[in-house]
Amino acid sequence: MQVARDTGKNAGSKEREMPKRDDLKDYNYAVAGHAGTMCDADGELFIKPCTQSEVEFYESAHALHPDFAELMPLYIGTLSLNEGADQAAIHAQIPDLVEHADIPFSVKEEIQSHLHLDDRKPIIEAPVQKKITTDNIKWVPNKTRKITTDRAVVLENASFGYKKPNIMDAKLGIRLWADDAPQEKKERFDKIAEETTHKKFGFRVAGMRVYKGSTNESELDEEGFKIYDKDWGRYTVNDSNLVDSFRKYIFNEAAGIDEELGKTIAGAFAQDLRRVQEILEKEETRMYSSSLLFVFEGDGEALREAIKEAKETAPVSEHKRGASRAPVANLRVDSGIGMNEEDLCESSTAEDFDDLEDDSDEESSFPRIYTLKLIDFAHATWKPGQGPDENVLLGVRSLADIFEEMSE
């Protein structure tokens, strides 16, 4: 499940419309990517300026590639960023998938009570565009990190519902540029890949924020987080210290996340990463500069309580597997990636739990534990007949290996 909500008597009692442009505020939890991201006043919705091609990729994924759509943030629709747009003009169109989505009914009901539903024609695959040669086009790096667009995609905020969300963005691939990129951009991105962990591992850390990530308070922001920016991922992280760099994200005694608790989270992420790998091996896409977004509760006390509540709520199987390292299986209620009971048993040494029904109303009341999502599809296309995207899969497999190592 993507977002935990209050499904009690207050759910849906106060109708919330899609926000106007003036009601939006800057999103301050972004650790990588373009500037200009926003959220609504409550923080439930994440608004990201994007191109029309990215909107079309979200819509076609939900309409035609449901397994792939599991990996993406829950797509709500789009809005216009024109300052003069009236309320009707900025209403997001809710995709047909929301009505049939594999999410708890109470969550679906609340989303629909908050948003005005608009009818829309079924989504079909976009026609193949004629390739445009861009080798001779002068490319100027975008130093503001903002894109020129009047459209934004509206997603459920992956960091909403956490007390202190630890966030990491891992940019995937060895090749980072799309076919239509200017030659200068290709050369610059190839240089980045050559000089970073992209070359060997197929990804690099594009940014991190870790609650109480330093004992030196001067290194923390006003909310108590240490920020690891893109330069840290490019110039400090290398092939030899990569795993140790990941340990800074997962293990943190200062925040109450000891070795045992860290292994629990690492094991949960490893499990989901293998599921991501499985899905991408069956899909035929080409994605450039896409990322995997990792989020988990960074406050150790809150994390323990969330795991305890999820474990107590989940029905425990009568059959035990003996000694366990950590209660991994029950964590999937927050991962957003569906796995059946057989998958869970194969990938975990935890106690067996009965398969949790994804449409259980109780799930939506759980505190957040962790989330893993595939994000950033500005340069993503479907490529039927061309096989899996091995450029991206190298990074996914490397990440799964690293998290499995940390969970042992």
N, C-alpha and C positions, 0 to 999 in steps of 0.2 A: 504494500500500500504506500502511496506516495506521501500523503499528508494526514497526520492525526488531527481529528476534529472533535469538538464537543458535540456529541449526538444525543444529549439529554434533552430536557424540556425546553431549553433555550435555543436548540438548533432550529434554524429557519424562522425564528420568531421575529427577527429584524431583517427585512429584505434589504439587500445591498445591491445597488446597481453597478454596472461597469463604471469604473472611475473616469472622470473627465481629465483632460490633460493637466489642468491646474491642480487636480487632487493628487497627482502622482508625486513621489519624492525619489531622490537618488537612492540607488541600492548600494549600500556600503560594504556588502560582504563579498563583492566580486574579487577574485584573486588573480584573474587573467582575463584576456579577451578585450573586446572593444569597450570604450567608455560610453556613457549615455544610458546604461541600464537603470531601470527604475523599479519600484514596487508600489503597490497601493498602500493606503494609510495603515491597514492592518498587517501588512507584510505577507499576506497569503498568496498574492499574485506577483509573479515576476514578469516584468515588461521589458523586452529586449528589441531594440531597433534591428531590423533585418531586411534583407532583400526579398523580392517576390519569389525567387527560386528557393529560398529557405522555407518560406511559407508552403510552397507547393510540395516540398519534400516531406514536411510534417504531415500534410494532408494526405498525400499518397501513401505514406507509411501506415497511417491509421486506417485508410480505406482498403489497402491491398496487401499490406505486410504486417499482420497483427503481432507476430512473434517479435519482429524488429521494433514495433511500437512499444512493446513492453520495456525496452531498454531506454526509451526517451522520457523526458519529463512529460507529465500529463498536459496535453495541448488543449487550451480553452478556446482559442480563436485569435483574431487579429484586431487591432484598433488603429485609427489614424492619429498621427502626431501633429496634424495641422492645428495651430493655435486657435484658429477660428472655427473649428469644427464644433457643431452643437452635440447635445447628448445623443440624439438618434444616430448621428454620423459616426460616433466612436463606439457604438455598441459592437462588441466582438460577435462574430458568427460562431456559434457552437457547433463543432463537427458532429456528424451523425454518430460517430463512434461513442460519444459520451453516453448516449441513450443505451448503447449495447456494450459499454465498457465493462471489463472484468474488475469492477471495484465494488466495495460494499454498497448496498442499496441506499443506506442512510447518507453516505458521502455523495452519491449521485443525486439524491433528492435535495441535499443542501446546496450543491452547486447550482442546480436548476432553480432553486428558490432565490438564489442570489443574483442570477444572471437572466437577462431577457433572451429567450431562445429565438433565433431567426431561422427560417426555412432556408435551405440551400440545396443546390443541385448536387447529385452524387459526384464524387471526385473520380477522375480518370487519369491515367498516366499522361503526363505532358508529352507532346510530340518532340522528337529528337530535333534539336536545333542545329543548323548548319554551322560548322566550325569556322570561327573567325581567326585569322592569323594575327597574332599580336607581337611577334618577335621584334618588330621595328617600332613599337609604341613605347614612348618614354614613360617610365614608371617612377613616381615620386613617393617615397615612404610616407605613410600616414602617421605623422607624429602626434596628432591629437587622439588617435585611436577611435575616432568617431566615424561612422559611415553616413553617407548622404542618402537619406531615405525619409519618407513620411509614413512608413509602415512599421508596426511593431508586432511581434508575436507575443501572445499572452499565455504564460505557462503557470502551473502551480509551482510555488517557490520551494525548491528542494531543501532550503535551510529553515523553513518555517516550522515552528513547533519544538525546536530545540532550545534548551536553556543557554548553552554555550556551544554553538556548532563549530567543530573543527572541519575545515574545508581544504581540499586539495584538488587542483586541476592538473591532469596528466595529458599532455598533448600527444596524439598518436601519429605514428608513421615515420618512415625514413624520408620519403618524398612528401613535401609539405605544400606543394603548389599544384593548382588545377591546370588542366590542359590549356585554358585560355589566358593564363598568367603571362604578363610581359616578360621578356627574356631577362631583364635586370632583376626582376623579382625572383625568378627561378634561380638565378645565380646566387642571390643573397640568401635565399632559404636553403639552398644546397650547402652553402658554407656553414649555416647554423647547424644543419643536420650532421655535417662532417665533424664539427668541433664539439658536439654534445653527445649525450647518451642516446640520441636518436639513431646514430649509426649502428651501434651494437645491439641495443635493446628495443629499438623501434618506438621510443617515446622519450619525453623529457618532462620534468616537473615544471609547469608553467607558473605555479604560484601555490602558496600554502598560507593558512592562518591557523595558529595553534593556541588554544587557551592556556595561559600561564606557561607559554613556551620558553620562558627565560626567567631566571631568578633575579635578573637585573631589571628592575621596574622601569628604567629609562628605555628599555627595548620593547616595552609593551605599549599598545595603544590605550585609548581611554576606556575600552571595554575589557582590558586585560589580555589581549591577544598579541602574540608575536607574529609579524607579517614577514613571510619569505617571498620576495618579489620575483619577477621573471629573470632578473639578472642573477639572482642566487641559483635558480635552476639552470641557467646557461653557463655561468662561470665558476660556481663553487661546486655544484654536484657533478661528479664524473663517474666513469665506469667503476673505479675502485671504491668509492665511498657511497655508492647509490643506496645500498641496503641500509647503511647507517643513517643516511638522510631520511629514509622512510621511517626509521624508528623514531625520529624526532616528531613525526606526525602521530604515530600510534601510541608510543609508550611515554608516559609523563607522570612521574611520581608527584611532582609539585601540584598537579591538578587532581591527584587521587587515582590515577590510572597506572596500576602496578603491572608487573610482568604477566600475571594470570589474566587480569582484565584485558590487557593489551592483546594477548594471544587470542582471547575470545573474539575481539573485533577483527583482528587480522584473519582469523579463520572464517568469519562470516563474509568478509570482503573476498577472500580467496574462492569461496564457494560460489559467490555471485559472478566473479570474473570468469570462472569456468563455464557458467551458464551463458555469459556474454559471448565467450568464445564459441560455444556450441551453436548459438543463433547466427552469429556472423559467418560461420563456416557453411551455413545453409543458404545464406543470402548472396545476391550478386550486386554489390554496390562498389562505388569508388568514392571515398571520402578523404578530403585533404584538409589538414589542420582541424579536424574534429578532436574532441577530448572526452575523457572519462572524468566525471565529477564525483569525488568521494566526500561524503558528509557523515560525521558521527558525533554523538554527544560528547563534548570535550570536558564536561564537569564530571569527575569520577563518581561523586556521590549520586548525582542525577542519573548517570549511566547505570550504576548498580541498581538503583530503584526501578529504572525502566526495564532492565532485564528481569528483575525479580517479579515485577507486575506481569510482564509478558509470560513468564514461566508459570506463574500461579494461575493465570487465566487460561492458558493452553491446557487441554486435556492430556494428562500424562498416560502413556501407554503402559499396560501391565507388564510388558516385556522390556527388560533392561539389558543393556550391552555391557554392564560392569563399570569399571572405573572410567571416568570421563575427564577430558581436559577442560571443557567449557560448554555451556548450554548454547550451542550454535544453532540447532535446528529451529528453535522457536524465534530466532531473530528475524527470520525472513518476512515476518509480517510488516516490516518497515522497509525492506529492501526495494520494493517496487518491481522485483523480478520474480515471476511465478516459478516455483519448483515443486514437483510432486514428492511424495514421501520416499519413493525409491531413490530419487536423486539425493535427498537429504541424508539418507542412511549411508549411501556410498561415499559421501564426501565429508562425513563428520565422525568424530569419535565421541560425540556427546550422547547423553541419554536419548533414547528414542521418544519422540513425541508423535501422537497421532497427527495425521495430515490436517493442517489448519485450513478451514474453508475460507477462501478469499472473499466470499460474500457475507462473512459473519459480521454482524453489526458491532460486536464487541471490539473488533480490531481497530476501528476508527477512534476508539477512546484510549488506545495505548499511548504512553509517552514515546517520543521518537528515540530510536536506538541508532540506526544507521541507514544511509541511502547511497545507492550507486546508480548513476545515470550517464548515458551517452549524450553528449551535447555538441552544439555548434555545427550546423549543417549548411553553411553558406556555400560550401564547395562540395556538396554531396549529390550524387546522382545514382539512379538505378542503371545497371548494365547487364541486362538479360543476355545469357549466353557466354559471358566473359569470366564466370567463376567467382569464387570468394575474393574479398579484398585482402590479399596477403600483406599488403603494405600496412594496414591497420592491425591485422591479426598478430603480426610480430609483437607489437606493443602490448596487446591484450594478453598474449601468452607470457610475455616477460613479467608483466604486472602480477599475473596469477602465481607465477613461480616465486616472486619476491614475497607476496603475502603468505603463501604457503610456508615459505622458509621462516617467516616471522611468527607463524602460529605454532611452530614445533617446539 
